[in-house]
Amino acid sequence: MSTRVGTGAVLGVGSQRGFDWNRTDVVGKSHGPEAMVGLRIDNHPDLMEASYRLRYQVYCVERGFLSATDYPDQLERDDFDRYSLHLGVVDRNGELKATSRLIQVSVLGLPMFRHCEIFPHETEVFRSTNRIAEVSRLCMSRQPGDRDRSEVIPTMYRALYQFSKRAGFTHWLVATERGLHRLLTGFGFPFRPVGPQIDYFGPVAPYMMDFQEFDQIVLSGTRANLATFTEGLEPEFHPAACV
């Protein structure tokens, strides 16, 4: 499942009337006109529909990776959704600004294994003691009136991290292009290639990240952009408790 930071110009999606800004199950709560939070959206039908609609806009309409005619309702869904943790970034009005999912290993396997080859020496990918999730369908909304989207993706990254820790995942897999890989590593995520580049929604390669390595980077304090990554994370999931 190729992951790209796509932007979709979708009007009026994901408005969640009565959204409780003071709820405790959110990541990155801040204050001000551009405040945003990250949260699990699995139990929020309106936000799930907005997520599927944003995925359709990015993957079918804008990028043409999937055929729009296969989704007459303009909602992009697949069989892996039922085995995924679905995340979103919303603003103070409950408007969906970004979406992503963490696909858990299931009877379906993982999408990456259907398309990507893994280097023979990369046995860590298949180690039974590891709990791996594939990061997929990372999309960002682009709507008229959005003045500053610079906090959307960092909020999504932080939500992916915290909800992964709570779910007990030990590694991330992602299939992405080299440009996004450079952005991810520049942000501080130690993704390494675990297979050759293929043509899958464009030229992509499989990458893996070990949470123990990332936690060491968080604990080092060398990345200012990661300073708030553990805010709100329960003590038992904090990097200091996991090394």
N, C-alpha and C positions, 0 to 999 in steps of 0.2 A: 504494500500500500504506500505509494509514493507520498511523501510529505513535503509540502511547499507552502510558503507564506503567501497564499493567494489573497487578492482583495476583491470583494464582490460588491457591486453597486446595487444593493437590495433595499428598496424603500419600505419602511414601516414594519420590519420583521422583528419579532421577539419582544414586543412591548408587553411587559408583565405588570398589569395594573395591581396596585397595592403591594408592590415588591417591598419586603421588609429589609431596609438597609441596616438594621441593627441585629439581624440574625447572626448566629455564631458560626455557622458552617460555611463561611466565606474566607477567601484569601486576599490579602492586599487591600483591605478597606482603608480608604483615605477620605479626605474632606476637600471641598471646593467644587467648582462647576464641572471639572473634568474628572471627578472621582470615579473609580471603577473597582470592581471586585471580580474574583474568580470563584467559581463554585461548580459542584456537581449538578448537572441539569437533568439527570435521568428521570427524576420524579416531577419534572416541570413540563407538562405537555406542550405549552405554548413555546417554551424555549427550545424544546427538542424539535418541534416543527420548524422554528426559525433556523436551527442548526442545519437541518436537512435542506432547507431552502437556500441557505448560504452556500452549502456544499454544491448544490445544483448550479448556482450562479457561477461559481469559480471553476468547477471541474467540467461542467457541460457547456456553459455558454461562453465564458471568457477564455478558458484554456483549451477547450475541445478535447480533453482527455477521454471523456465519456460521451456517448451519443445522447443528445437531448431527447430524441424520440423514444428512448427507453424509459423516460421518466415523464409521462404525460401530466402528472400532478405537480411537476417541477419540484419534487422532493427527492434528493439523491440518497438512497439507502441501499444497504446490502446485508448479506447474511451474517457478517461479522459484527454488526451493530448490537446484536443480542448478547454478545460475549464481551462487550466493551464498557468501560467507564467513560461517560460522556461529560465533557467539561465545557464551560463557557465563561466569557468575560462580559459583564453587563455594566451599564452605567447606572446613575442614580434613578433613572426612570424604568429600570429593568429592561432596557433595550440591549439586545445581543450585539456585541461588538466583535467577538471572535469565538471560534469553536475549535475543538479538537477531541480526539478520543484516544484511549489507551486500550488496545486490543489484548485481551488475555488469551493465553494458550487454551485451546478447547479441542473438541473432536474435529473441528475444521482446521486445526493447526493455526498458522499465522499467514496472512496474505503474502508476506515477503518470501516464504518458502515455496510459494507457487511460481515465483517469477525469478528469484535471485539465486545465484550459486554462492555457496559459502566455501571459503578456502578450507582445504582438508585439515590444516593445522589449527583451525579455530574451533577447538573442541568445547570451549567455554560456552558457546552458543547453545549447545545441546546437553550441558551438564544438568543432571536431574535435581541437584540441590539448588539451582538457580531458579528464580521466579522472574520470567522475562515478560515484558509488555512491549508491543509495537506501537510507537507513536504515529498517529495517522490523521489525515483529513484536517490539517491545521489551516484554517482559513480566517481572514479578517474582513470585516465589513467596511465598506466605503460608502458613506452616505452624505448627502448635502448637509452642510452645517457642522460637520466634524472639523474642529479646529486643530486638534492635536491628537494624533494616534500613536505618539511615541511611547506611551505607557501601556498600550494594549498588549503587544507581544510579550514584554517583560512580565506583565501580570499573568498572561497565559503560561509562560514558562514556570513561573513560581507556583501556579496552581497545579500544573502537571507534576512538579517535583513533590509538593506536599501531599497530594492525594495518592501519588505513587508510594510514598513512604508509609502512609496509613494503610495502604492495601498490601504492603509487604513485598513490593517488587524490588528486585536486586539489580536488574539491568533493563536498559531500554534498547530496542532495535528501531532503526529508521532507515528507509530507503529514500535517498534524496540526491540532488545534484551537488556538484562540488562547490558551487557558490554559496548555497545555504549551509553546507558543512563548514565552510570557512567562517560564516557568520556565527554558527553555533559554537565552534571552538573559540572564536574571538570573544563570545559572551562568557565563556568559562566552562562549557560542557565538554568533557574529554572524550568525544566520540572518536573511534578509530575504525578504519575500513576493515570489514571482515569478508569481503568478497569483491569480485571484479565488477567493473561498470557494465551495465546492460542498457538496452533501449526499452524502458518501461515507463510510460508517461513521459517520454523523453529520456535523455542519458542520465541514469542514476546509478548509485552503488549502495550496497548495504553497509550500515555503520552500527556499532554497538557502543554503549556506555555503561561502565560499572559504577554503581552508586557509591561504593567505598572510595573510589578515586575522586568522584565529584565531591563527596563529603569532606575529603581532605582539603580540597580547594576552598570550600566554604569556610572550613575551620581556620585556614591559613590567614584569612583576612586580607589577602592580596588583591582581591577583586571588589572594588567599591560597589559595583552593581549587584553583588550577591549579599550585601550587608543585611538586607531585610528578608532574605529567603526563608529564614527559620522563624520569623515573627508569627506568632499564633500557632506554631507547631507544638504539639504536645511533647513534654520532656522525653518520653520513651522513644520518640521518633527523631529526636534531635541528633545531628551528626556525632556529638560528643558521647552519646549513649550507644552508638552503633559501631564504634571502631575498637 
